[in-house]
Each structure stands twice: as structure tokens, then as C-alpha cells.
Amino acid sequence: MKICICTTPIRSTPSTFPPIGAMGIVQSIRDGGSDVRFYNIDYHRPEEKEIKDYFEKHKFNVVGISAVVSTAYQYTKKLVEWIRNVSPDTRIIVGGNLAASAEILHRKCHVDYCVIGDGELTVQKLLNVLNRSSETQDQLGRIKGITFLDHDDTFVFTGFGERNPQRFLSQPDWSILEKDGSINFYVSEDIENRFYGRIPKSHTPGKRYAVIMTSKGCVNRCTFCHRWEKGYRVHPVRAVVDNVKYLQSRFNVQYVVIGDEDFGSNRKLTNDLVRGIGELGVKWRCSGVRVRAVNPDILKMWRENGCIAVFYGIESGCQKMLDVMEKKSTVETNLDALKWTCNEGLFTIIQLVIGMPGEDDQTIGETIRFLKKAIPYLDLEGKMPSALLSINYAQALPGSPLYQYARLNELIGRSIDEEERYLEGISDTDAYLSDHFVNFTRFPILKVRLWRQRILADVDAYYLKKAHGIHLTLKQIALIFLQYTRSLVTGERSRIAVFARPSMVRSGKAELMFRETTESGKEKTATSGYFNIHIPTMEFLFLNKLTQKLYYPFLAIGVARGTANSITEMIRMVGEHVVWSLRVRIFPSEKRKYQNLPSISLRKLNKETMKTQHHSPDDATIPLRMGR
């Protein structure tokens, strides 16, 4: 049997995160005794003709497509079509989080099978059946963790599969990427731009960084997150340490990124692992750390064993929103974790998710007050606080309670055609882009888009007043505002003095910060693929009590201009916001609509809604939409 496993692009540029999921499937198939090719489309970005030629040449019996996120839908659909055109007899399997939309993949993309959850063992069983002269529905039905359309064109989900045995919690076979020609991209010398930590002054050029995994799954079930894996498992400590040793000796790796969804929740095994990595002398950072998993002693031990940076999913500074997200943490716990991290000299960036159901001006205000308290615990090194705030709008991904909430409340259509249009709309995009944002709140979209800029501007202005004693006169603000307005009108690429010491405004010199615009006059956003750092807009208006009241209308026009695709859309957005503002002020009944917003976990809210809507228990897609 000729088999190929391929990746799909999930962003406009190749992901710097290694295709560990696809590599694991390749290793599993080889361990099962079959030969398999690996086609890393995400890295190589071949043109359509090259892809067609590849699949026409090899005529694979089976092609497995690793679609790790649902934003890969549109490309996956095209890829399946290209394969079908040149090799119609090929069986096509899709795995990854996109499989949460399995019925759409079967009916709209003509995919044969989807693998749900851990794929290593399930794919082995599926290939054993497909390798026979003819598979039967009875044989397929006994394989847990797959979907398909039966002979009656009925969608079948066989149920979640069993957890992979311990042997499948193996470390990546890096030779796969060496043969693929992409190893130097994933195991890279580009430490400064990819490591996202404070690089030691003793850094030696030529050293590399690599991403490793030390666990699988997560102890949390955040309602905006897609979750196939049930539970949390830590890889064998010796296997992880040996993997780092191999990376050191083979590729000169000195910096390690622990890319777990949840690092540190198993404290005993984490301590053993940290000490084992520490003995190797590497510097490392970790993400996906639960704030409940750390304390001063743990962070101290991590630092003493080479840790440079720790990144948490803070998500919100409002307890109500943390409850809606089912974060199982408190605002106080979030603040403690940041304080302890700072005290140990570890670098961090505060990551937030805004725009969830229940978000309003009050919850945003609480988040701003939280961030102001957190400023002393940020390692600014001359930067503004906004440089260490990564703010994403909530994105509804199939398989998450947030996606189910959107469907139940008709924010995303329930028919297959409507769902496909949504998947096409979020394809090939990042979560930080707001042009595809589904408005889960009841407020005008312009108001919602203003929240991020309001957070950034308010926090930066507060810092300038408290830390630097900067207060601007009306004349000084007028001079800065003229510079700002002129750049927007002319559309010229420029560097605008946003903050300046009062004594320097007259000379036109800026000291603390510049704001850079693109040729179109739109804000230039700094994004990394992992973090989403935005530059605040017109925060200088906050530096005077009188102009602070003018901030909102000026910003509203600026954000409408920067996010609208046309003048007509800009006018519509502003008009909608103005009409809404008048209605809630004039009519008490309108104001009451916004006093009963979601305040409990979306998972619980969805269950209550489904009871009232009397959903059919025979709908096989419900478990996929709900996740685990």
C-alpha cells in the first residue's frame, strides 16, 4: 500500500511550529510496518501544478491530510479536489481539529474518512481495514475514532477512540524533517525573533533553538478552545531529556521552547523534567502554563535550571469573563502568578482573549484595572506596557463550546451550506485579524473593535502619568494631533511623535515612542504568529483631563477607517454605533437588554439552551461540535 501524509498551510507564511502531529502519524505508520511518504506542503508551499504532478506521479492508495486547525478548510477542500483530479481512486483521510467539521468535509469536500482525536492508533487500525480487498461498514464501525458516510449516505461517527498507549507518547523523529529539507527552518538560529524571551548577554551566535513537547492534553477545558484529548498526560521524562540531548549534539541547540498546551500541571514529573533539562545547560521557555500550577518556589527552581520566560493564558482581568471561559482561576491568582514571575526575573507577556459572550464595557474596564495593577510586574526595559500585551478577539472554532454557542444563537448558520461559508470566511487567517470576527456580544461591531485600542491606550497613558509624570497641555496635544492627522490625510509612511516630554514638544522631537503607519495610513501591527502585539492609537489624548473625554469619538472614527473595507462600510459602522448609543440612552427597555448577559460557563449555557431547543439525540455531529 502506497501512503502519503501531508500538511496544509494554516497561515499566509509557513508555521515555525514543527508539524509534530503529522510526524507522529508518519512514525506510527512506519512502526506498523508500512512505508509512507511525508509531503510538507505548509513549509514548501508548492504551486497547484506541482502538487497535481506529485500526486499523479505517485498514485497513492491513501493520502492523510493533517489539518491542525479549522482555518485550513479552504485549502483542504482545494487539495482534495486536486488529488481527486489526478488520482480518483485514492482514499483520502483528514485528521486534526478540522475534523470537528467532519460532515462538511465528507459532503462538501468528498473526503472518505476523518480521524477524530489521537490518530496514531486509529490510523493503524483504519489502514489495516483499507489494505484488504474491500472494507465493509461493519469493519469500519468497529474502529473507534473515525467518521464516514455509509451506503445510505448517512453520517456515521463511531465514537471517541481509546487513549493512545504509552508507546505513542514518543519524541519526534527529526530525520523526517532532515529528509524533507526543512530542518533548518524549524531548528533555527533565528533566536532573537522566535524565542520570545530575554536572550542572555552571553549568547553565542550559531546556537539554535528547537520546539519540544513534554505533555499531551490539558487539565483545563476553556470554552474558546477545541479539545479532542480527554485528560492530561506527561511524556516519559527520560525520553524528553534524551530528545534535548540529541538536539544539542546533532543541531547545536542551546535554546528550547516547550510548546505544550499545558506545562507544569503534574508538579512531580515537571520537577524531574526541569532538573533533567537543567543538567544539560540549555536555556528554555514554556507556554501554556496554568497560573494555578506555579508558586514562588517552583518558579525559582525553574529559573535555577535554565528557564528564561514563562507564558500564561491570563485571558481576562474580569472574574465574570474567567467564569464564562471556564478558566478555573481567579483575578487574584492571575496577578500573583505575574508577581512571582517578575520576582524571579522571568520574562512574560500578558495574553488576553476579549469579545467572548458576556463581554461589555464594565468587563473591559475591570481588565484595564487589572492590567494597571500588573504593570509593575512586567519587564518593560524601556518599552511601553502595550508592547507586552497580546490581545486576541475570541474566534469560534468547530469543536469548542464557543462555536456551539454561536450556532445555537444563530450567529453561525446551522445548515451545512451556512457552516461551510463560515469555514471559508475564517480560512487562511489568524485569530488576531478582526475582519472575520463573529460578534458574540450584543453591541455594535465598532464598539467591540474599539475595546482593544481602549485597553492599550488607557494602560499606556496610565503608565506614562504614573511612571514618568507626563501630563500634556492642550497646545502640546494639538501639535501631536496635527502630526497624527496629517499622516492619515496624506497617507504617507511616517513616524509620528505620540509621546513626548513637554519640554521637547516644541522642537518636534519625540522621546518615548513612535507610531508607524503603512502607506495607506492604516496602523502597522506587530504580530509574531504566536503573540499579537498592537500599537495603541491616540493615547496622547489620555494625558489631559479635557482631551480624555474627546478620546472615544476620535478613536471610533480612526478604528472605523482602519478596519472598514470601504467608505460606505465605515459610515455604516459609525452610524450604527451612534444610533445604538442614542437608543440605550433614550429607551430604558433597550438598556435592559444588556443587563442579562452570559455570566456562567458557555458549556453549561449550551446544555441549557439545547434542552429548550429539543435537539435530536440521534444527531451524530453533536459530540464533535461539543468536543470533550
N, C-alpha and C positions, 0 to 999 in steps of 0.2 A: 504494500500500500504506500502510495506517494502522498506525503503530508507536508503542509506548509503552515506555519504560524506567522501572522503578520500584525504589525501595529498600525494605528491610524493617527493622523495629526489631530491634536486637540487644541492647538493654538496656532497663530499665524507663523510662529517660529518654533523650531524643534524644542521639546521639553528637555530641560537639563537633568530631570529626574530619570534615572535609568529605567528601561522597560522591564522591571523586576518581575511583574506579573506574567508577562509573555515569556520571559526567560524561564520562569518556574514551570510553565506548561511544556516548553521545549525539553527541559530536563526530565520531566515526568514521562513524556512520550518515549524518550530515549531509554529511560530506566525500564519502561515496559517492553523494550525490545524492538521498537520501531525506529526507522530513520525519519528525520524531519528536517526541513529547511526553515531558516529564520529570515524573514523579509521585513526589515525595519523601515517601513515607509515613513514613519514620523521623523526619523533622522535624515534619511536620504532624499526625501521629497521628490521622487521621480515623477516625470510628466505622465499624462494619461497613456500615451503611445508606449512608453517604456513599460508601464505596468501591464498593459494588454499583451505586449510581446512576451513578458516574463511568464504570465500565466498560460499563454498559448503554447509557449515552448515546453513547459513542464507538464501541463495537463494533469494537475494533482487530482488524486481521488478525493482528498479532503483538504479544505482550507479553513483554518481557525483565525478569526479576526478578534484581536484584543482591543476592545473599545472601553477604555478605563473610565470615561465619563460620558454623560449623555450629550455633551456638546459635540461629540463625534458623529452624531446621527447623519447629517447630510453627506459627509464624506463616506461613511459606511455604506449608505444607500448607493452612491456612485460606484464605490469599489465593488460591491456585489454585482451591479449591472455590468461593469467591465469584465469581471470574471465570467459571468454567465454568457456574455457575447462570444468569448473565445474558447470557453471550456464548459459547455452546458451540462455535462454530466457530473461536474464537481459538486460534492456535498459541502455546504457552507455552514459553519458554526460560528456564532457570535457569543463572546463572553465579556465579562466586565460589567460595570454599573449600567451601561446602556441596555443590558438585557432586562432591566426593570420594565422596559417598554417592549417586551418580547412579542406581544400580539401584533403590534405595529410593525416590528421587524419581519414577522412572518408574512403578514398580509400586504404590506406596502413595499417591502424590500425583497421578498421571496427568499428569506433566509430559511434554511432547513431546520436547524436546531439552535436553541440558545442554552447556554450553561449558566445556571444560577448559583452564585456563591463560589466557594472554593472549587477550582476547576481541575486540580491535578488528578485526583482520584476519579472524578466524574468523567473526565475526558478519556482516561484509560478504559473505563467500562464502556463508554459510547463507541470508541474506536473498535473495541473487541466485537461489538454487535455489527458495526458497519463493515467490518472486514469479512463478514460472512457473505454468502452468495446473495441473500436477501434478508433484510431485517423485517421483523413483524412488530405490530403495535404492542403486542403482549411483551415482547422482549424489551422494547423501548420503555414501556410503562413500568418495568421493574427497576429502571435506572433512576434513582432519586437525584433531583437537581437539574432536570432538563425541561424544556418546553418544545412543543411541536404542534402542527395541525394534523389531526387524524384523517382517515379516509373520508369522513363526513364533513371535513373542513371545520371541525370543532377544535377550539384552542385547548390544549392539554398542558397542565403543569403538574409534574409528578411529585411535587413536594420538595422541601428543602433537603439537601443531601446531608450525609453524616459529616462530622468534622474530619478533616484530613488527619491521618495517623501522624505520629511524631516524626517519622522519616521524611515527611514532606516539608517540615519546617527547616529546610536546608538553606545554606547560603548560596548566593548566585554563582553560577559558573561563568566567570568573567571571560573565559576563552570564547564564549558565544559572541561577545562584542568585539573581541580581537579579530575573529574571522570575518565579522561583519564590517570591519574597518572603522568602527565608531568609538572605540575605546578611549581615544584621546579627547573626545568631546565630553564623555561622561566622567572620566577620571582626568580632571583638568588641572592646569597650572593657573587658571584664572581665579586665584584665591580672593582677590580684592572684591570682584564683582559678584561672586557666587556664594561666598562663605557666610556673609551677613553676620559678622562678629568683629570684635576689635582684634585685628591681627597684631600679634606681638612684634615689638621692635626688633626682636632677634630673628624675624622671619628670613629664611634663606631662599632666594629666587631658585626656581626649578623644582621646589617641592609641590606636590599635588594634593588635591582633595578628592574624596570619594564619598558617595552616599551608601550607608548600610542600613539594614533593618534588623532590629533586635526583638521585635514582637509582632504579633498579628492580632487585629481586633481592637476593641476599646471597651473600657468599663462604663463609659457614658453612652447615652442614646439621644444625642442632641437632635431636636426636631427639624433642623435645617439640613441634617446630614443623612446621606444614604448609607444604610447599614445592612450588608449581607451577612457578615460574620456575626455569629452569636457567641458572646463571651470574649475573653482576652487570654492570649497565650504568649508566653515568653520563649524565644528561641533558646536552645541549649547554650549556656554561657561559653563553654569551651569552643563550640563551633563559631560563635561570633568573634571571639578573640583570635582564633586561628585565621578567620577571614581577614581581619585587620592586619595580622602578621603577613599574610600573603600579599595584601595590597601594599604594604610597606616595602617588602622585598622585591616585588615584581614591578611596581609602578612608582616607587619613591613617594608614597602617600604619607603626608605628615599631618593633614587636617581631615577630620572625619565629621560628616553630617549624619546624625541619627534621624532618619526620616520617618519614624514611627507615627502612626495616628495617635498613639497613647504611650508615652515613655515614662517609666518610673512608678507605675501603679502597683507592681509587685516589688515591694521595697527590698526584700531579702535578695532576690535574684538580681535586681538592679544594682544593689550594693556590690555583689560579687562581680557583676559585669564591669562596673565602673572601676573597681580596683584592678581587674584584669587588663582593661584598656589603659589605665594609668601607668601600669608597669611597662607599657610599650612606648611611653613618652610622646604619644600623639596629642594634638590639641583637638578638641571636639566641641560641637554644639548640638543641642537637642531641641526638637519642636514637638508639638502635641502633648506638652506636659500639663497634667491636671493640677490646678492650684492646690487641691487637697492632698497631692502626693508629695509636697515638699514642706520642709521646715528649716530653720537656720542650720541645724547640724547636718542635714542631708546636703544642702547646697554648699556648705563648707567642704564636706567630703568630696563632692563633685569637683569643686574648684581645685582642691589639692591634687586631684587626679586628672587634671588637664582640661576641665570644662572651661569654655570661654563665654558661651552665651546660652541662655535658656529662653524659649519662647512658649508662651501660654495662649490658650484660647480664652481671653478675658471676655470678649464679645459685647458686654454692656456694663454700664455703671448703674443700672437700674434693677432693683430686685425683681420687680414685676416681669421685666423682659427676660431676666435669667430664668424665671419660672416658666414662662412661655416656651423658652428654648429647651427647658428641662436640663439645665446645666449642672444641677445638684451642687451649686456653690452659692456663696453669698458675696455681696459687695465688699464686706469687711475681709473675707478670705482672699478675694482678688487683690485688695490693697496690701494685705500682709505679705502675699507672695511677691509682689513687686518690691516692697520694702526690704524683705530678706534677700532678694536677688541683688538689689543695689548694695546692700551692706557687705555682700561677699565680693563686690567688684565684678559681677557678671553682667554682660550686656543683654538688653532685651528690647523688643519693640512691642507696643501695645496693639493687639489685634482686636478689632471691633466688627460686629455684624449689626447693621441697622436696617430698619424698614420691615421688620417682622410684623405679623398681625399683632395689634395692640400698641404699636409704637405711636407716640404723639409728641407734642411739644413738651409736655411735662416729663416724659421718659427721656427725651433727648436732653432736657435741662438737667436731669439727675445724672446722666452720663457726663455732661460737661463739668458738673461739680465734682464728680469722682475723678476726672482727669486732672482737674486743678489740684486736688489733693495728691495726685500721683506724680506731679511734675518733679518734686524733689528726689524721686526715686528713678529718674531717667538719666542716663549717662549722655548728656547733651553734647559735651565737648565743643561748645561754641555754636551749636545748632539751635534752631527753634524747636519747641516741643512737637510741632506738626511733622517734623522730619522723622519722628519716631512713632507716628500713629498710622497704622494701616487699617483703613476703613473700607469695608465692602458692603454693598447692599445685598440683602438676602436673595438668593437665587433658588428657585424651586426646581429641584432635580428629581426625576422619577425615582420612586422607591423611598422617598422621605416623607414624613408627616406634613411638611410644608407643601409639598406637591399635592398630596391628597387633600389638604385644606383648600388649596386653590381650585381643585376640581369640584369639591363638594360645594364650594361657594361660587361656582361658575365664573371664576377668574380665568380658568383654562377650560376650554370646551371638553365635554365628556365623550363626544364621538371620536372615532379613530381619525377621521379627517381633521378634526379640530386639534386633537393632540399632536398629530403629525405637523401641522402648521406651527404649533408651539415649539416642537423639537427643531424644526428647520430654523425658527427665529433665534434660538439660542445656540445654533451650531457655529463652531469655529470662533467662539467669543470667550472672553474672560469674565469672571464674576465682577471685576471692578468696573466694567463698562455699564453705563446706566441706560443705554439706548434700548435694551431688551428687558429692562426691569419690569416685572409684573408688580403692580401697585397693590400690595396686600393690605394697605391701610385704607381708610375711608376719606383720606384727604386728597386735595388736588395734587397732581403729579409734580408740579413745580414746587409746591411746598415741601414735598418729600425729598426732591432733589436738592433743596436748599439746606437740608439738615446736615449733610456732610460739611459743607462750607461753613455753616454756622458753628459747628463743633471746632473746626480747625481755627477759624478766625478768633473766636472767643477765647480759646485756650492760649493761642499765641499772644494776643493782646494782654491777657491777664499776666502772662509771664513777663512781658516787656515792662508792664507797670510795676509788678512786684519785685522783679529781679534787677531791673535797670532803671527804675524810676522815670520811665518815659511817659510824658503827657504832652500832647501837641496842641498848639493854639489853632484857632480857626484858619489863620493865614498860612500856617505851615501845612495844615491838612489840605488847604486849597491848592497849594503848589504841587503837592504829591498827586492830588486828584487830577490836576490838569495834565501831568505827565501820563497818568494812567489812561485818561480819556483819549488823549492824543494818539496813543499807541493803538487803541481799539479802533479809532476812526480811520487812521491811515492804514492799519493792517500790516504795518512794518514789523519785522522781527526786532525786538528791542529788549533792553534790560531796564526795568522800571524800579526806581527807588521806592520801596514800600515802607521800610522802617529807617529812620534816621535820627540821630541825636539832634535836638533842637538847634544847637549851635552850628550844625552842618547843613541844615535845610537850605539856607540862603545861597550857599555856594553850589548847591545841586549835587553834593556828594552823599552817597549812601554808605552806611557803615555796617548795619547788621544783616541785611538781607536784600536780595534782588528777586524780582518775579520775572520770569521769562515767558514770552508768548511766542506762538507759532506765527507763520506768515499770514495766516487767516485771522490772527488776533485772538484765537482761542487759547485757553490755558494749556500750558505744556505740563503733562502729568508724568511723574516719575514712577514707573512700575517695574517690578523685577520678575514677575511670573509667580512669585510666592508672596511677596508683600506688595501692598498697594498704597504708595505714598503720594498724597496730593499736596499741591502748594495752595495755601489759603488765598482767598481773594478779598481785597479791600479791607483787610483787618485794621488798617490805619484809622478807619472811621471809629473804631472802638476806643481810640486813645484820646477822645474828647467827649465829655458828657453830652454835649449838644449833638454832635455828629453821630454818636452812637445810636440815636433814635432814627437817623436817616439811613442807617446801615441796611436794614432789611429791604426797603424798596429798591435801592440802588443795586443790591446784590441780586434781587429777584430778576431784574432786567438783565443783569450780566449773565446769570446762570441760564436764563431762558435763551439768550442769544448764543451762549456757548454750547447748549445741548440740543437746540432745535435744528431740524434739517432744512428749514426754510423760514422766511419772514412770516409767512402765513401761520406756520405752526407756532412760532414764537409769540405772535399776537394772540393766538388761541390759548396758549398756556397762561399768559399773563391775564387775559380776560377771564378765564375760568377761575383763577385764583382770586381775582378782585370780586367777582360775583359771589363766590363761596364766602369770602370774608364778610361781605355785606349781609348775606343771608343769616349767618350764625350770630351776627350782632343784632339783627332786627327781629328775627323769629326765634323765640325760646325753644320751639319744637325742633328746630334744626340743631341747636346747640346740644339738646338732649341725645341726639343720635350718636354723639361722640363721647358719651359718658358711660357707655356699656361695651367697652372694647375687650377683646380676649385678655384674660389675666391668669389663665391656667395653662398647663402643658397642651400643646396642639394635639398631641397623641390622644389625650383624654377628650379633648374637644371634638376631635374627629369621630371617636367612638360614639359620643352622644349624638352627634349630627347624623351618623349613619343609622342609628336606631330610629330616629324620627323620619328618615327618608326611606326606610324599609328596603335596603339594598339586598339583592338576591344572594343568599349564602352559596349558591352554585357558581357564582362568578369567579372563575379560576384566576383572574387577573388581580383580584383584591389582595392576596398575600404578597404579590410582587410590588404593588403600589404602596402597601403599608410598610414593607421592609420587615426586619426582625427586631 
